[in-house]
Amino acid sequence: MNAQHPIRVVPVAAVMVAIVGATLLSPSSSPSATAQLGSSPNAAGAGAVSHSHGARQTVTEQGVRFSFKVPTKAPGDQSWWERFRVATGNYPRGPISLNKSFVGPQGAEAIIYWTSFPNGDYADPCADVLAPSIGRSAAALAAAVATAPGTELVKAPSSVTLGGQPAKYVVLKIRKNVGCDPGFFYSWPNYGLGGAFWHMNVGDTIRVWVVPVGRARLFIAAAERAGALEEEVTQIVQSIRFG
């Protein structure tokens, strides 16, 4: 997978990503995955999409296990958080993001995705915004995020705690889309068809948490469209627990 070349999603009747996640590892040259509607978070098959209605979701990135709580779907609510899973040559059927759409049939208004640096299990960093030469500390990675081309710094890197772990936190606004799809800082196999697709647009806000756990530097990002779903995104990220 070449992170320097944006991945473009072909719309079906309309189409779709991104905000913070958890951790990921090694890149792979693999065929793109096709997203299909699944009936449960454990639905088999590459690129599956499952609906999360208030359950605690557990994922593993680069050997680090963590979980997060998804808000309960309100009665009569036609939208929900969808968990996307993609497949690579090394890691079949892995979760990569939570997306939610509440305007229109498919385009997502928010995304939370998780991976790790320098390489993720299911995502590759975009060389134009995250150079391979970045230092090995969480502070160095957060500083590189804060100075990414095409962005405006909203909140400089600061020290926070996430899930009981020390982390670095940065907030940016997209001023020019020079990153790669769908996560601006990271790309992963094509979603294919179905589900709440996310595309990064100028004006979107990205929040990034860099969490060093063991030898891994987890990269959790959340992206929102014009402040949409900020409260729910914050609730999900703050619910993260490790172990």
C-alpha positions in Angstrom: 0.0 0.0 0.0 1.5 3.3 -1.0 0.5 6.0 1.5 1.7 8.8 -0.9 -1.2 8.2 -3.3 -4.6 9.1 -1.9 -7.3 6.4 -1.9 -10.5 7.5 -3.6 -13.8 6.0 -2.6 -16.3 5.4 -5.4 -19.8 6.6 -4.3 -22.8 4.3 -4.5 -25.7 6.6 -4.0 -23.6 8.9 -1.9 -20.3 8.3 -0.2 -17.9 8.6 3.1 -14.1 8.8 7.6 -12.0 10.2 10.7 -11.0 10.8 14.3 -9.0 9.2 16.9 -8.5 5.6 17.4 -6.2 3.3 19.2 -3.0 1.6 17.7 -1.9 -0.3 14.6 1.2 -2.0 13.2 3.1 -3.1 10.1 2.3 -1.9 6.6 1.3 -4.3 3.9 0.9 -4.5 0.2 -2.6 -5.9 0.1 -5.7 -5.8 -2.0 -8.3 -3.3 -1.0 -11.1 -4.4 1.2 -14.8 -4.1 0.3 -17.1 -2.9 3.1 -20.3 -4.8 3.6 -23.0 -4.4 6.1 -22.6 -6.9 9.0 -25.1 -7.9 11.6 -22.7 -7.8 14.6 -19.3 -6.5 15.8 -18.0 -10.0 15.2 -19.3 -10.4 11.7 -16.7 -12.3 9.6 -15.3 -11.0 6.3 -12.9 -8.4 5.2 -14.1 -4.8 5.2 -17.2 -5.6 7.3 -19.3 -2.8 8.8 -21.1 -3.5 12.1 -23.4 -1.2 14.1 -22.4 -0.4 17.7 -25.3 0.4 20.1 -23.9 1.1 23.5 -21.5 -1.9 23.8 -17.9 -1.7 24.9 -15.7 -2.5 22.0 -12.3 -4.2 22.4 -9.4 -3.9 19.8 -5.7 -4.8 19.7 -3.1 -2.7 18.0 0.6 -3.7 17.9 -0.1 -6.1 20.7 -1.7 -3.5 22.9 -5.3 -4.3 23.9 -7.7 -1.5 24.7 -11.5 -0.9 24.7 -13.9 2.0 24.4 -17.6 2.5 25.1 -19.9 3.5 22.2 -22.9 5.7 23.1 -26.2 3.9 23.3 -28.5 4.4 20.2 -31.4 6.6 21.3 -35.0 5.3 20.5 -36.0 6.5 17.1 -32.5 7.5 16.2 -31.8 6.5 12.6 -28.0 7.0 12.8 -25.4 5.1 14.8 -21.7 4.6 15.1 -20.4 2.0 12.6 -17.3 0.0 13.2 -15.3 -0.5 10.0 -13.0 -3.5 9.5 -10.4 -3.9 6.7 -8.1 -6.7 5.7 -4.4 -6.6 4.8 -2.1 -9.4 3.7 -0.8 -9.9 7.2 -3.9 -9.0 9.3 -7.3 -10.2 8.0 -10.5 -8.7 9.4 -9.2 -5.9 11.6 -11.1 -2.9 13.0 -9.8 0.5 11.9 -12.4 3.1 12.7 -15.8 4.2 14.1 -17.8 6.4 11.8 -21.2 8.1 12.2 -23.5 9.7 9.6 -26.7 11.6 10.6 -27.1 13.9 7.5 -27.8 12.3 4.2 -27.6 8.6 3.3 -23.9 7.9 3.6 -21.4 10.7 4.1 -20.1 10.6 7.7 -19.9 13.7 9.9 -17.3 12.2 12.3 -14.7 9.5 12.5 -12.5 8.0 15.2 -9.6 5.8 14.0 -6.7 4.1 15.7 -3.3 2.9 14.5 0.3 3.3 15.5 3.5 4.9 14.3 5.6 4.4 12.3 3.4 1.7 10.9 0.0 0.4 11.8 -1.5 -3.1 11.6 -4.1 -1.8 9.1 -3.0 1.7 8.2 0.1 3.3 6.6 1.2 6.8 7.5 1.1 9.4 4.8 4.7 10.4 4.0 3.8 13.9 3.0 2.5 14.7 6.5 4.3 12.2 8.7 7.8 11.6 7.6 9.5 8.3 8.4 12.4 10.3 10.0 10.3 11.5 13.0 12.0 10.8 16.4 11.0 7.9 18.6 9.3 9.8 21.4 5.6 10.6 21.7 6.6 14.3 22.0 8.4 14.1 18.6 5.4 12.6 16.9 3.1 15.1 18.5 5.3 17.9 17.3 5.3 16.5 13.7 1.5 16.4 13.9 1.3 20.0 15.1 3.4 21.2 12.1 1.7 19.1 9.4 1.4 20.9 6.1 -2.0 22.1 5.1 -3.2 22.5 8.7 -3.8 25.3 11.2 -2.8 24.6 14.8 -5.7 25.0 17.1 -4.1 23.6 20.3 -0.4 23.0 20.6 0.9 19.6 21.9 0.0 19.2 25.6 0.4 16.5 28.2 -2.8 14.6 29.1 -3.9 11.3 30.5 -5.8 8.8 28.4 -7.1 5.6 29.9 -4.6 6.0 32.7 -1.7 6.4 30.3 0.3 9.6 29.7 -0.3 10.9 26.3 0.2 14.0 24.0 -2.8 15.8 22.6 -3.0 18.1 19.5 -5.9 19.8 17.8 -5.7 21.0 14.1 -8.0 22.4 11.5 -7.6 21.4 7.8 -6.8 24.3 5.6 -5.6 22.4 2.6 -6.1 18.7 2.0 -2.6 17.6 1.3 -2.8 14.4 3.3 -4.1 11.1 2.1 -7.6 9.5 2.3 -9.3 8.7 4.4 -7.5 9.8 7.5 -5.3 12.7 6.3 -2.4 11.4 8.5 -3.0 7.7 7.5 -4.5 5.7 4.7 -5.9 2.2 4.7 -7.5 -0.2 2.2 -10.4 1.1 0.2 -13.8 0.9 2.0 -15.5 -0.2 -1.1 -19.3 0.1 -0.8 -21.7 0.5 2.0 -21.6 2.3 5.3 -21.0 5.8 6.6 -18.0 6.9 4.4 -15.7 9.6 5.6 -13.7 12.0 3.4 -11.5 14.7 4.9 -12.5 18.2 3.8 -11.1 21.7 4.2 -12.5 23.1 7.5 -12.7 19.7 9.3 -11.1 19.5 12.8 -8.7 16.7 13.7 -7.9 15.8 17.3 -4.9 13.5 17.8 -3.7 11.6 20.9 -0.3 10.0 20.9 -0.2 7.3 23.6 3.1 5.5 24.3 2.3 2.0 25.6 5.3 -0.4 25.9 7.1 -0.2 22.6 4.1 1.1 20.7 3.2 4.7 20.0 -0.6 4.5 19.5 -2.1 7.1 17.2 -5.7 7.8 18.0 -7.4 10.5 15.9 -10.9 11.9 15.7 -12.2 14.1 13.0 -15.4 16.1 12.9 -17.3 18.1 10.4 -18.0 21.7 11.6 -18.1 20.6 15.3 -20.7 17.9 14.6 -20.8 15.0 17.2 -18.0 16.6 19.3 -19.6 15.6 22.5 -20.1 11.9 21.5 -16.5 11.8 20.1 -15.1 13.1 23.4 -17.3 10.6 25.3 -15.9 7.7 23.3 -12.3 8.7 23.5 -12.5 9.4 27.3 -13.9 5.9 27.8 -10.8 4.2 26.5 -9.3 1.7 28.9 -6.1 -0.3 28.4 -5.5 -3.9 29.2 
